[in-house]
Amino acid sequence: SGWLFWRVMACGRRSGDRKRQVILFILCVCVCQSGAETLRYSLPEEMERDSFVANIAKDLGVPLSQLAARKARIVSEGNEQLFRLNQNTGVLTAKESLDREEICPQSDTCTLVFKIFFENPLQLIRGEVEVRDVNDNSPVFPEKEMVLEILETASPGSRFPLESAQDKDVGINGLQNYSLGPNPHFSLATGTGKDGVKYLELVLQSQLDREEQGELNLLLTATDGGSPPRSGTAQVRIVVVDANDNIPVFDREVYEVRLAENSPLEQLVVRVAAADPDEGSNGKVRYAFTQTSERSRQLFQLNPTTGEIRVAGKLDFEEAKFHKMVVKATDGGGLSAHCKVQVEVLDVNDNAPEIALTSLTASIPEDAPPRTVVALFSVRDRDSGDNGRTECSIDGDLPFSLTPTFDNYYELRTNSALDRERTAEYNITITATDWGRKRLSSRESIFVQISDVNDNPPEFTQEVYTMYVTENNSPMLRIGSMKATDADTGENARVNYALVRREDKEQPEVSANSENGDVYILRPLDYEKVRAFEVTVRAADGGSPPLSAQAVLRVLVRDENDNAPVLLHPAPDSSAAGELVPRWAPSGYLVAKVVAVDADAGQNAWLSYELAKATEPGLFRVGLHSGEVRTARAVTERDAPRQRLIVLVRDHGQPPRSATATLAVALVNGFSEAHLRVSEEAPAAEPDGPLTLYLIASLACVSALFLATAVAAVVVKVRRARRSETEVLPTFPTAATESNAGSLPRSYVYDVCFAAGTVNSEFRFLRPLFPCFPAGLPPGLGEQRSSVCSQDAANLGGEGD
C-alpha cells in the first residue's frame, strides 16, 4: 500500500493536478481498506450444482437476521453470476458446476472474485474463491502420429524434437513425464526451456541402417501426476532416408515482435528465414508451426514456402498479452531446425466502459431528503492504463448527482428537493467515458419514478358557489355541482365532499355527494319561510393525514305563485260585510276599502282589484291598485237601499291566483236606520241556522244593557250628541305582515253627519266603530261585535263620553 501511495503521488506530480492527487489518494486508501476485508475460499472444480462454498454469516460474524434485513447479496465480476447466497442460512453455494479449464483456460491459478453487497447501511466486502484443479483431463498430443525422417548418417546422440503433449490441467495434475516404447535405436529426453515450457526430444542411441530397416514405429506415452494418473499416446514413425549432411539454419534463434491488437487481417507480423547449403531437394526448406498452441495457430498464419507470418484472426490484448510460437524449418532431405517467435500484443483503446447496475430504487417519494441514494452501479473497462480509466457523468440538468465510492463503484444520489407535481418521472442517462486517446463511452438509462406525497390540499374552483332552486321543489333535486381539484395523485388526489355541520345550526336543507360534489335539495322549500341560506362545504383528500379546503355554498330560493291573495278586510270568514253609505254621499265617496295581501314575492304578489259584480254596476267603482270602493256617482233616492258588491282580487303570477270579497252596502238617511236595517238583514244571511237566533237574542240583551247606560249619559250631555264611525284594524296573518304587499291603511275614517238641531257640533274621535256583520260569524267574534254594535246604536241618540 505504501508503494501504491507514492506511485499515485508521483502520477499526480507529473500531471500537475493537485486535486487529482487528493482523489487518487482517497481511492488508494479505499483499495487498501477493501483489501483488508477480503474473504478467501477454495473450491475444487467439477463440484455438483449448489455445492457448499462457505458460511458467509459465520465468517463475517453477522447474525443471520441481518443478512435478510440488510438485503445481503452476491455480486460477481462480469456478467455471469457464479455463486448464490442464501440469506436465511448465510451459506454461499456454487450455482453451477465449475470447470476450471473453461473459466481460466490460460492460467495456472484460477481465482474468482465476488463482492458481498449489504444495504442499510451500504457495505461491500471482497471475496475470492480459488477453483482448485482436478485431474479430469488426459494429456493429448496434437497429432496421433508423428513422422520423422532421419538420415541414416545421423550420428548417435543426435536429437530430434517431438510434438509435446498438452494437458489442460495444471500443477501436479498437469503433464509430468513421457515414456517411449522399447526399441534398439532411440531414447527419450525431456527438458525445460528458459520460458518454462517443457520440450521433448528423441535421442539417437545407435546408428541407423536404412538397408537393414527403413522405418521404425515407436509408441510415445505422456503421463500426468494425478491420482490415479491419466495418460495419452501418439505413434512416432521414423523414416530412414539417405544422407543429408546439412540442416537448415535460421538467421535468428528468437524473433521478437510487438503488434497492436487492432491489427488488420493479413498484416505481416514477421518473416522467418532458414538457409540450407545442400543442393536439390535437400536444400529446399519448408516452414511449419510446432509446439504452438491451437489458439496461436488460429490467430497467425505461416506461409510454408516464404516463412511469412501474417495475422489470421482478431487479436485481443484482454485475452492474451503474449503469443509464443515455434517455427520448424525442414529441408528436402528431412533435416530441420527450429526458431522461436514471440509476439507482444499492444493494448489499444478498443473496449468501451461497461456499466453494471448493482442496486436500483425504482421509486422514491417526492419528500425524500437531498443526498438520498437512488442507485448503485459499477463501471469496468477491460483495457489497461489510461485506456481503462473511466469517469462518469449525468446528461442534462437533473436534480441528481454521482458520488464515487470505491473500487469503480458510483452512487446516484438526489441533490435537491423533488416535486412530483412538476416532474413525475426521470429518465437518467449515465455516460461512462474512458481516458484513452480516442475516448470511448457507453450509456446506461435509469428510470426513476417519483412517488406522490400528500403535500397539496384540494382547491375549489370558486370561493363562493351560488345556486338557485324554485320553491316547492321535489325532494333530492340536483341543483348544481361543486368542484375541487387536487394536484396530487392516487388516494392523495381522491377528493371527498362533506357539509361542515355546526352545533348551533339546524339541519341543513342540502346535501353534497361525497364522490362528485353534486348538490341536492333534501326536501321541498317554501320561499315564504326560507328565501336564502348558506352552508360550508369541505373538500378533503384521501391522504394520511388528509388535507382539506372549504367553500361557501349559497342557495337562493326562487318564488313560485303558490299563494292566492288573502283578504284582510272584509274578513274572509264573514258571508258579507256591511257598510253604511248616507243618501247624501257625493260621487267619489269612500264606501269601504278591500285589503288583501299575497305571501308571494315580486310579480306574484302584485295585486289588482276589480268590481266583479254589483246590484247597480254604475253606482260604485273600485280602485285598481288601492282596493278602495267609492261611489261612481252621487246616491239618489231611486237607488235600492241594499246593495251587494263582489270585488275580485287577482295577483300577477303565471297562472294568476285570485280571491273575492263580498260587501253589503246599506244606503241610509241616518245611522239609526242603518243599524235597524243591518239587524233586519242579519237573519236573511242564514235563515235556517238555529245558531243565528241564539246570537240575535244575545245581541238584544247586550244592546238593552248598553242602551240603559247610554240614556244615562245622554241626560248628562244632551246637547253634545255626536255620531262617529271608525274601523278596527284587522289582525294580519304572519305571512302578510312580513311582506309589504296589500293596501290596508293604519286608520279608516268615515265622514260623520249630525242631525238637524244638534246644539253642539264639536268633532271628537270616538272608539272604533265595528260594523254590524250578519249572522254566521264565529261565536266569540260575533258576540264581541254584536255588543259593540249595540253600544254604538245607543250612542247615536245621545252625546258620547
C-alpha positions in Angstrom: 0.0 0.0 0.0 2.9 2.3 0.7 4.4 1.8 -2.8 0.9 2.3 -4.2 0.6 5.6 -2.3 3.9 7.0 -3.6 3.1 5.7 -7.1 -0.2 7.7 -7.0 1.5 10.8 -5.8 4.2 10.6 -8.5 1.5 10.4 -11.1 -0.2 13.4 -9.6 3.0 15.4 -9.7 3.6 14.6 -13.3 0.2 15.8 -14.2 0.4 18.9 -12.1 -3.1 18.5 -10.8 -3.2 18.6 -7.0 -6.9 17.9 -7.0 -6.3 14.7 -8.9 -3.7 13.8 -6.2 -6.2 14.0 -3.5 -8.7 11.9 -5.3 -6.2 9.3 -6.2 -5.0 9.2 -2.5 -8.6 8.6 -1.3 -9.0 5.8 -3.9 -5.8 4.3 -2.7 -6.9 4.3 0.9 -10.3 2.7 -0.1 -8.4 0.0 -2.0 -6.2 -0.7 1.0 -9.2 -0.9 3.3 -11.2 -3.1 1.0 -8.3 -5.4 0.7 -8.3 -5.9 4.5 -11.8 -7.2 4.3 -11.2 -9.8 1.6 -12.6 -13.3 2.3 -10.7 -16.2 0.6 -12.0 -19.6 0.0 -11.0 -22.7 -2.0 -13.2 -25.0 -4.0 -12.3 -28.0 -6.2 -13.6 -27.9 -9.8 -16.3 -30.1 -11.2 -18.3 -29.9 -7.9 -22.0 -30.6 -8.2 -24.5 -27.7 -8.6 -25.3 -25.8 -5.4 -22.2 -27.2 -3.7 -21.2 -25.6 -0.4 -18.5 -23.0 -0.6 -18.5 -21.2 2.7 -20.6 -19.9 5.6 -20.5 -16.1 5.0 -22.5 -15.2 8.1 -20.2 -17.2 10.3 -17.0 -15.9 8.7 -18.2 -12.2 8.9 -19.7 -12.6 12.3 -23.0 -11.3 11.1 -26.3 -12.6 12.6 -28.5 -14.4 10.2 -31.3 -11.9 10.8 -29.2 -9.1 9.5 -28.5 -10.8 6.2 -32.1 -10.5 5.2 -32.7 -7.2 6.9 -29.7 -5.6 5.1 -30.6 -7.4 1.8 -27.2 -9.1 1.5 -26.5 -10.5 -1.9 -23.6 -11.7 -4.1 -22.3 -9.6 -7.0 -19.7 -11.3 -9.2 -17.4 -9.5 -11.5 -18.5 -9.7 -15.1 -22.0 -10.5 -16.4 -22.2 -14.1 -15.2 -23.2 -14.8 -11.6 -21.4 -18.0 -10.4 -22.4 -18.0 -6.8 -25.6 -17.8 -4.8 -26.0 -16.5 -1.2 -28.8 -18.0 1.0 -30.0 -15.1 3.2 -31.7 -17.5 5.6 -28.7 -19.7 6.3 -25.8 -17.4 5.3 -24.3 -20.2 3.1 -22.5 -19.4 -0.1 -23.0 -22.0 -2.8 -22.0 -22.5 -6.4 -24.8 -22.0 -8.9 -23.4 -24.4 -11.5 -20.6 -26.9 -11.7 -17.4 -25.0 -12.2 -14.9 -26.1 -14.9 -11.5 -24.5 -14.2 -10.3 -25.2 -17.7 -13.3 -23.3 -19.1 -13.1 -20.4 -16.7 -9.4 -19.9 -16.6 -8.0 -21.5 -19.8 -4.6 -19.9 -19.7 -3.8 -19.5 -16.1 -2.1 -21.8 -13.6 -4.3 -20.4 -10.8 -8.0 -19.7 -11.1 -9.4 -17.2 -8.7 -13.0 -15.9 -8.9 -13.7 -12.6 -7.4 -17.0 -11.7 -5.9 -18.4 -9.0 -3.7 -20.9 -9.2 -0.8 -23.2 -6.3 -1.0 -25.1 -5.0 2.0 -27.8 -2.3 2.1 -28.9 -0.2 5.0 -26.1 0.7 5.6 -24.2 0.3 2.4 -21.2 -2.1 2.6 -19.1 -4.0 0.2 -16.9 -6.9 1.2 -14.5 -8.5 -1.3 -14.3 -12.2 -1.6 -12.1 -14.6 -3.6 -12.8 -18.3 -4.4 -9.9 -20.3 -5.7 -11.0 -23.1 -8.0 -8.6 -26.0 -7.4 -7.7 -28.2 -10.3 -8.9 -31.7 -10.5 -7.3 -34.3 -12.7 -10.1 -34.5 -15.2 -8.2 -34.1 -18.4 -5.7 -36.6 -20.0 -2.6 -35.4 -21.9 -3.3 -35.1 -25.6 -0.8 -34.9 -28.4 -1.5 -32.5 -31.3 -1.2 -35.4 -33.7 -1.9 -39.1 -33.2 1.0 -39.9 -35.5 4.3 -38.0 -35.8 6.6 -38.8 -38.7 10.4 -38.2 -38.6 12.7 -38.6 -41.5 16.2 -39.3 -40.2 19.3 -39.7 -42.3 21.0 -42.9 -41.9 24.2 -41.0 -41.4 22.9 -39.4 -38.3 25.4 -39.8 -35.6 24.5 -41.3 -32.2 23.5 -38.6 -29.8 21.5 -36.7 -32.4 18.4 -35.1 -31.1 15.0 -34.8 -32.8 12.3 -32.6 -31.4 8.9 -34.2 -31.0 5.5 -32.5 -30.6 4.8 -32.1 -26.9 1.5 -33.2 -25.4 -0.9 -30.7 -24.0 -2.7 -31.2 -20.6 -5.4 -28.7 -19.7 -4.9 -29.5 -16.0 -2.3 -27.6 -14.0 0.1 -28.3 -11.2 0.6 -31.9 -10.2 -2.4 -32.8 -12.4 -0.6 -31.5 -15.4 1.8 -33.2 -17.7 4.7 -34.8 -15.7 6.7 -37.2 -17.8 7.0 -39.1 -21.1 7.9 -42.7 -21.9 9.0 -44.3 -25.1 8.3 -47.9 -26.0 11.2 -50.3 -26.1 13.4 -50.0 -29.2 17.1 -50.5 -30.0 17.9 -47.1 -31.5 16.2 -44.3 -29.7 15.7 -42.9 -26.2 13.6 -40.0 -24.9 14.9 -36.8 -23.4 12.9 -34.0 -21.8 13.8 -30.6 -20.6 12.5 -27.1 -19.7 13.3 -24.1 -21.7 14.1 -20.6 -20.4 10.5 -19.6 -20.8 9.4 -22.6 -18.6 7.9 -24.6 -21.4 8.7 -28.3 -21.4 10.2 -29.7 -24.6 10.6 -33.3 -25.8 13.4 -34.8 -27.9 14.1 -38.1 -29.4 17.8 -39.1 -28.9 19.5 -41.4 -31.3 21.4 -44.1 -29.4 22.8 -46.2 -32.2 23.5 -45.8 -35.9 20.7 -46.3 -38.3 20.9 -48.5 -41.3 18.3 -47.8 -44.0 19.2 -51.0 -45.8 18.6 -53.0 -42.6 15.5 -51.2 -41.5 13.9 -48.4 -43.5 11.1 -47.5 -41.0 10.6 -47.7 -37.2 7.3 -47.3 -35.3 7.6 -46.1 -31.7 4.9 -45.6 -29.1 5.2 -42.3 -27.2 3.2 -42.0 -23.9 2.6 -38.8 -21.9 1.5 -39.2 -18.2 0.3 -36.6 -15.7 0.7 -36.7 -11.9 -2.9 -37.1 -10.9 -4.2 -39.8 -8.7 -5.0 -42.0 -10.5 -2.7 -40.8 -13.3 -4.0 -40.1 -16.8 -2.1 -40.7 -20.0 -2.1 -40.1 -23.7 -0.3 -41.8 -26.6 1.0 -40.9 -30.0 2.6 -43.0 -32.7 6.1 -41.9 -33.8 7.1 -43.2 -37.2 10.8 -43.0 -38.1 11.6 -42.9 -41.8 15.3 -43.5 -42.5 16.5 -41.5 -45.5 19.6 -41.2 -47.4 22.3 -39.0 -46.1 21.8 -35.2 -45.9 24.7 -33.7 -44.1 23.4 -30.1 -43.8 20.5 -28.9 -41.8 18.6 -25.6 -42.2 20.0 -22.7 -40.1 17.8 -19.8 -39.0 19.3 -16.3 -39.1 18.0 -15.7 -35.6 17.1 -18.1 -32.8 14.3 -15.9 -31.4 12.2 -13.4 -33.3 10.5 -10.7 -31.0 7.6 -8.7 -32.5 5.3 -6.0 -31.0 1.9 -5.9 -32.6 -1.1 -3.7 -31.9 -4.3 -5.6 -31.0 -6.3 -3.8 -33.7 -4.0 -5.0 -36.5 -6.0 -5.9 -39.6 -6.1 -9.4 -41.1 -3.3 -10.4 -43.5 -0.9 -7.9 -41.8 2.7 -9.1 -41.9 4.0 -10.0 -38.4 7.5 -11.3 -39.2 9.3 -13.3 -41.8 11.5 -16.1 -40.6 14.2 -17.5 -42.8 16.4 -20.6 -42.6 19.3 -21.4 -45.1 20.4 -24.9 -46.2 23.6 -25.2 -48.2 22.6 -28.5 -49.7 21.5 -28.7 -53.3 18.4 -30.1 -54.8 15.6 -31.2 -52.6 18.0 -31.4 -49.6 18.4 -27.7 -49.8 14.8 -26.7 -50.3 13.3 -25.6 -46.9 9.7 -25.6 -45.8 8.3 -23.9 -42.7 5.7 -25.1 -40.2 4.5 -24.4 -36.7 5.4 -26.8 -34.0 4.9 -26.8 -30.2 2.4 -24.0 -30.7 -1.0 -23.7 -29.0 -4.1 -24.1 -31.0 -5.2 -20.5 -30.2 -2.0 -19.1 -31.7 -2.4 -21.2 -34.8 -5.9 -19.6 -35.2 -4.5 -16.1 -34.8 -1.5 -16.4 -37.0 -0.9 -17.9 -40.4 2.6 -19.2 -41.6 3.4 -19.4 -45.2 5.3 -22.7 -45.6 7.3 -21.5 -48.6 8.3 -17.9 -47.7 8.2 -18.1 -43.9 6.0 -15.1 -43.6 3.7 -15.0 -40.6 0.6 -12.9 -41.0 -2.4 -12.0 -38.8 -5.2 -14.5 -39.4 -7.6 -13.6 -36.5 -8.6 -10.8 -34.3 -6.0 -10.1 -31.6 -7.3 -9.2 -28.2 -5.0 -7.7 -25.6 -7.5 -8.5 -22.9 -7.5 -12.2 -23.8 -3.7 -12.7 -24.1 -0.9 -10.3 -23.9 1.8 -12.6 -25.4 1.8 -15.3 -28.0 4.7 -17.7 -28.3 5.3 -19.9 -31.4 7.9 -22.3 -32.6 8.7 -22.5 -36.3 10.2 -25.6 -37.8 12.3 -25.3 -41.0 12.7 -28.7 -42.8 14.8 -29.2 -45.9 14.1 -31.7 -48.7 16.3 -34.3 -47.0 14.2 -34.2 -43.8 16.6 -32.2 -41.7 15.0 -29.5 -39.6 15.8 -26.6 -37.4 13.7 -24.5 -35.0 13.3 -20.9 -34.0 11.0 -19.1 -31.6 8.7 -16.3 -32.4 7.4 -14.1 -29.5 4.6 -11.7 -30.3 3.7 -9.0 -27.7 0.2 -7.6 -28.2 0.0 -3.9 -27.5 -3.2 -2.5 -25.9 -5.5 -0.3 -28.0 -8.5 1.5 -26.6 -11.0 -0.8 -28.3 -13.3 -1.5 -25.3 -15.9 0.9 -24.2 -16.6 1.1 -20.4 -19.2 -1.3 -19.2 -21.8 -0.1 -16.7 -23.2 -2.8 -14.4 -26.2 -1.8 -12.3 -26.0 -3.3 -8.8 -28.9 -1.7 -6.9 -31.8 0.5 -8.1 -34.6 2.1 -6.2 -37.3 2.3 -8.9 -39.5 4.7 -7.0 -38.6 7.4 -4.4 -41.0 9.7 -2.5 -41.1 13.3 -3.5 -40.2 14.4 0.0 -37.0 12.4 0.0 -34.2 14.5 1.5 -31.2 15.5 -0.6 -28.4 13.0 -0.8 -30.8 10.1 -0.9 -29.2 7.1 -2.7 -31.2 6.1 -5.7 -28.9 3.6 -7.4 -25.5 1.9 -7.1 -23.6 0.8 -10.1 -20.0 -0.1 -11.2 -18.0 0.8 -14.2 -15.5 -1.6 -15.8 -13.2 -1.1 -18.8 -11.2 -4.2 -19.9 -8.4 -2.0 -21.4 -5.3 -1.1 -19.5 -3.6 2.1 -18.4 -5.4 5.3 -19.4 -7.5 3.2 -21.8 -9.0 1.5 -18.7 -9.5 4.6 -16.6 -13.1 5.9 -16.6 -15.2 8.8 -15.5 -19.0 9.1 -15.2 -21.4 12.0 -15.8 -25.2 12.6 -16.0 -26.7 14.0 -19.1 -28.9 17.1 -18.7 -29.7 19.4 -15.8 -31.3 17.0 -13.4 -31.6 17.0 -9.6 -29.3 14.1 -9.3 -25.5 13.7 -8.8 -22.9 10.9 -9.0 -20.7 10.1 -6.0 -17.7 7.7 -6.5 -17.3 5.3 -3.6 -14.6 2.7 -4.1 -13.5 0.0 -6.5 -15.1 1.7 -9.5 -18.5 1.9 -7.8 -20.7 5.0 -8.0 -23.8 6.1 -6.1 -26.6 8.0 -7.8 -28.0 10.5 -5.3 -30.5 13.3 -5.2 -29.0 16.7 -4.8 -32.1 18.9 -4.4 -35.8 18.6 -3.3 -38.1 16.8 -5.7 -41.6 17.8 -6.7 -43.8 15.1 -8.3 -46.4 17.7 -9.4 -43.7 19.3 -11.5 -41.9 16.2 -12.7 -43.3 12.8 -12.1 -40.5 10.6 -13.5 -36.9 11.0 -14.6 -35.1 9.1 -17.3 -31.5 9.5 -16.2 -28.8 8.8 -18.7 -25.4 8.0 -17.3 -22.4 8.3 -19.6 -19.1 6.5 -18.7 -16.1 7.6 -20.7 -12.5 6.2 -20.6 -9.3 8.3 -20.8 -7.9 6.8 -24.0 -6.5 8.9 -26.8 -9.6 8.1 -28.8 -12.1 8.2 -26.0 -14.8 5.6 -25.9 -18.0 5.8 -23.9 -21.2 3.9 -23.1 -24.5 4.9 -21.8 -27.0 3.4 -19.3 -30.5 4.7 -18.8 -32.0 4.6 -15.3 -35.7 5.2 -15.0 -36.7 6.7 -11.6 -40.3 7.3 -10.7 -41.3 9.9 -8.1 -44.0 8.6 -5.8 -46.6 11.0 -4.6 -46.8 12.6 -1.1 -49.9 14.3 0.1 -48.5 17.9 0.0 -51.2 19.6 -1.9 -54.7 20.4 -0.4 -57.8 20.3 -2.6 -58.7 23.6 -4.3 -62.2 24.7 -5.1 -62.7 26.4 -8.5 -64.7 29.1 -6.7 -64.7 30.5 -3.2 -68.5 31.0 -3.2 -70.9 28.9 -5.2 -74.4 30.4 -5.8 -77.2 28.1 -6.8 -80.9 28.6 -7.4 -83.9 26.5 -6.7 -87.6 27.2 -7.2 -89.8 26.6 -4.2 -92.0 23.6 -3.9 -89.2 21.5 -5.5 -89.2 17.8 -5.5 -87.1 16.0 -2.8 -83.4 15.2 -3.7 -83.4 17.6 -6.6 -79.9 18.2 -8.0 -79.3 22.0 -8.3 -75.6 22.1 -9.3 -72.2 20.8 -8.5 -69.1 21.9 -6.6 -65.7 21.0 -8.0 -62.4 20.8 -6.2 -59.1 19.6 -7.7 -56.0 18.2 -6.1 -52.6 18.3 -7.7 -51.6 15.0 -6.1 -52.3 11.6 -7.5 -53.9 8.3 -6.4 -55.5 8.3 -3.0 -53.9 11.7 -2.2 -56.0 13.2 -5.1 -59.3 11.4 -4.3 -61.5 14.3 -3.1 -64.5 13.7 -0.8 -67.1 16.4 -0.2 -69.0 16.9 3.0 -71.0 19.6 4.7 -69.5 21.4 7.7 -72.1 20.9 10.4 -72.4 23.4 13.2 -74.0 22.6 16.5 -75.8 25.9 16.7 -77.3 25.5 13.3 -80.3 23.5 12.3 -80.2 20.5 9.9 -79.2 21.9 6.5 -81.6 21.7 3.6 -79.0 20.4 1.2 -76.6 17.5 0.9 -73.4 17.1 -1.2 -72.4 13.9 -3.0 -69.2 12.8 -1.4 -67.8 11.5 -4.6 -68.5 14.1 -7.3 -69.7 17.2 -5.3 -73.2 17.2 -6.7 -75.6 19.3 -4.6 -79.1 18.1 -3.8 -82.0 19.7 -2.0 -83.3 17.3 0.6 -86.9 18.4 1.0 -89.3 20.9 -0.7 -88.6 24.5 0.2 -91.0 27.3 0.9 -90.0 30.7 -0.3 -92.3 32.3 2.2 -90.3 30.7 5.0 -86.7 30.4 3.6 -85.5 32.7 0.9 -81.8 32.0 1.1 -79.3 30.1 3.2 -75.6 29.4 3.2 -73.6 26.3 4.2 -69.9 25.5 4.2 -68.7 22.5 2.2 -65.3 20.9 3.0 -63.3 19.0 0.3 -60.8 16.6 1.9 -58.4 14.3 0.0 -57.6 10.7 0.8 -54.1 11.3 2.1 -52.7 10.5 5.5 -53.1 12.9 7.2 -55.8 14.3 4.9 -55.7 17.9 3.6 -58.8 19.9 3.1 -60.3 23.2 1.8 -63.6 24.9 2.3 -66.0 26.8 0.1 -69.3 28.6 0.8 -72.5 27.3 -0.9 -75.2 30.0 -1.2 -78.7 28.7 -2.2 -81.3 31.2 -3.3 -84.9 30.2 -3.4 -87.0 31.5 -6.3 -90.6 32.4 -5.6 -93.4 30.5 -7.2 -97.0 31.7 -7.4 -98.3 29.2 -4.9 -100.2 31.5 -2.7 -103.6 33.1 -3.5 -104.4 36.6 -2.2 -105.6 36.6 1.4 -108.4 39.1 2.3 -107.8 41.1 5.5 -110.8 43.3 5.1 -113.5 42.4 4.8 -112.8 39.2 6.8 -113.0 36.2 4.6 -115.0 34.2 7.2 -118.0 36.6 7.0 -120.6 35.9 4.4 -121.0 39.6 3.7 -119.5 42.8 5.2 -121.9 45.6 6.0 -121.0 49.1 5.0 -123.1 52.3 5.6 -123.5 55.0 3.0 -125.6 58.1 3.5 -128.0 59.0 0.9 -126.4 62.4 0.5 -123.0 60.8 -0.4 -121.5 62.5 -3.4 -119.5 61.0 -6.3 -116.1 59.6 -5.1 -117.4 59.0 -1.5 -115.2 56.3 0.2 -117.5 53.4 1.0 -115.0 50.8 2.1 -111.5 49.5 1.4 -110.8 46.0 0.4 -107.5 45.0 1.9 -105.6 41.8 0.7 -102.1 40.5 0.9 -100.2 37.9 -1.0 -97.4 35.8 0.7 -95.5 35.5 -2.6 -92.9 38.0 -3.8 -92.3 40.1 -6.8 -94.8 39.9 -9.6 -96.6 37.1 -7.9 -97.5 39.5 -5.1 -98.7 42.4 -7.2 -102.4 42.7 -6.6 -105.1 44.3 -8.6 -108.8 44.9 -7.7 -111.8 45.0 -9.9 -115.6 45.0 -9.4 -116.8 41.7 -10.5 -120.5 42.0 -9.7 -122.8 44.7 -8.2 -126.5 45.3 -7.7 -126.2 48.6 -9.5 -122.9 48.4 -11.5 -122.9 52.1 -12.3 -123.2 53.3 -8.7 -119.8 52.0 -7.4 -116.2 51.7 -8.6 -113.1 50.0 -7.2 -109.5 51.4 -7.3 -107.3 49.1 -9.5 -104.4 49.1 -7.1 -105.8 50.7 -3.9 -108.8 48.4 -3.4 -110.9 51.4 -2.4 -114.6 51.1 -3.1 -116.0 54.6 -3.9 -119.3 55.9 -5.3 -119.1 56.4 -9.1 -121.9 59.0 -8.9 -124.0 60.7 -6.3 -126.5 58.5 -4.5 -130.2 59.2 -5.4 -133.5 58.3 -3.8 -134.1 55.8 -6.6 -131.2 53.6 -5.7 -132.1 50.4 -3.8 -131.4 50.7 -0.1 -129.4 47.4 -0.1 -126.5 47.0 -2.4 -124.4 43.8 -2.8 -120.9 44.1 -4.2 -118.4 41.4 -5.2 -114.8 42.6 -5.5 -112.3 40.3 -7.3 -108.6 40.4 -6.1 -106.1 38.9 -8.5 -102.3 38.6 -8.4 -100.0 38.8 -11.5 -98.4 35.4 -11.3 -98.4 32.8 -14.0 -101.0 31.4 -13.8 -102.7 34.1 -11.7 -104.5 33.3 -8.4 -107.5 35.3 -7.1 -109.9 35.7 -4.2 -113.3 37.5 -3.9 -114.7 39.8 -1.2 -118.4 40.4 -0.8 -119.6 43.7 0.6 -123.1 44.5 1.7 -123.8 48.3 1.4 -126.8 49.9 3.1 -127.9 53.3 1.8 -129.3 55.1 4.8 -130.6 58.6 5.7 -129.3 58.2 9.3 -127.3 55.8 11.4 -130.2 54.6 13.4 -132.0 53.4 10.3 -128.7 51.8 9.2 -128.5 49.8 12.5 -132.0 48.7 12.2 -131.7 47.6 8.6 -128.5 45.8 9.2 -130.1 44.0 12.1 -133.1 43.1 10.0 -130.9 41.8 7.3 -128.8 39.6 9.5 -131.2 36.7 9.7 -131.6 36.7 6.0 -128.0 35.6 5.6 -128.6 32.3 7.1 -132.4 31.8 7.5 -132.2 28.2 8.5 -129.4 28.5 11.1 -130.6 28.0 14.7 -127.3 29.4 15.9 -128.2 32.8 14.4 -131.3 33.0 16.6 -129.2 32.5 19.7 -126.8 35.2 18.6 -129.6 37.7 17.9 -131.1 37.0 21.4 -127.7 37.5 23.0 -127.2 40.7 21.0 -130.6 42.0 22.1 -129.7 41.5 25.7 -126.4 43.2 25.5 -127.9 46.0 23.5 -130.5 46.7 26.1 -127.9 46.9 28.8 -125.9 49.2 26.7 -128.9 51.4 25.8 -129.6 51.9 29.5 -126.1 53.1 30.1 -126.3 55.3 27.1 -129.5 57.0 28.2 -127.9 58.0 31.4 -125.1 59.5 29.5 -127.5 61.4 27.2 -129.2 63.1 30.1 -125.9 64.5 31.2 -124.8 65.7 27.8 -128.0 66.0 25.8 -126.5 68.8 23.6 -123.3 67.1 22.8 -124.6 64.0 20.9 -122.4 63.1 18.0 -122.1 60.3 15.7 -118.9 58.8 14.6 -117.6 55.7 12.9 -114.2 54.2 12.9 -112.8 50.9 11.6 -111.0 48.4 13.7 -107.7 47.3 12.2 -107.9 43.6 11.4 -105.4 41.2 12.6 -102.9 40.3 9.7 -101.6 36.8 9.1 -97.9 36.3 9.9 -97.0 36.0 6.2 -98.9 39.1 5.4 -97.0 41.2 7.9 -93.7 40.0 6.6 -94.5 41.0 3.0 -95.1 44.6 2.0 -98.0 43.6 -0.2 -101.5 44.8 0.4 -103.0 48.2 0.8 -104.6 48.4 4.3 -104.1 51.8 5.9 -103.4 52.3 9.6 -106.7 54.1 10.2 -110.1 54.0 8.5 -112.0 57.4 8.6 -115.7 57.9 7.9 -117.5 61.2 7.3 -119.8 62.0 10.3 -123.1 63.8 9.8 -125.1 65.4 12.7 -128.9 65.5 12.7 -130.6 68.9 12.3 -131.0 70.7 15.6 -127.8 69.5 17.2 -126.6 72.1 19.6 -123.0 71.0 20.0 -121.1 70.5 16.7 -117.8 69.6 18.4 -115.9 66.8 16.5 -114.3 64.1 18.6 -112.5 60.8 18.0 -114.7 58.1 19.4 -113.9 54.4 20.0 -113.6 52.4 16.8 -116.9 51.6 15.3 -117.3 47.9 14.5 -119.8 47.4 11.7 -122.6 45.0 12.4 -121.9 41.9 10.4 -124.5 39.3 9.6 -125.0 36.2 11.5 -122.8 33.2 10.8 -119.6 34.5 12.4 -117.7 32.5 15.0 -119.3 32.7 18.4 -116.6 34.8 20.1 -116.2 37.3 17.3 -120.0 37.6 16.8 -120.6 38.3 20.4 -117.9 40.9 20.7 -119.0 42.8 17.6 -122.7 42.5 18.4 -122.1 44.1 21.8 -120.2 46.9 20.2 -122.9 47.4 17.6 -125.5 47.7 20.4 -123.4 50.2 22.3 -122.9 52.3 19.2 -126.6 52.2 18.5 -127.2 53.6 21.9 -124.7 56.3 21.4 -126.5 57.5 18.3 -129.2 59.2 20.2 -127.0 60.8 22.8 -123.8 62.5 23.4 -120.6 60.5 23.6 -118.2 60.4 26.5 
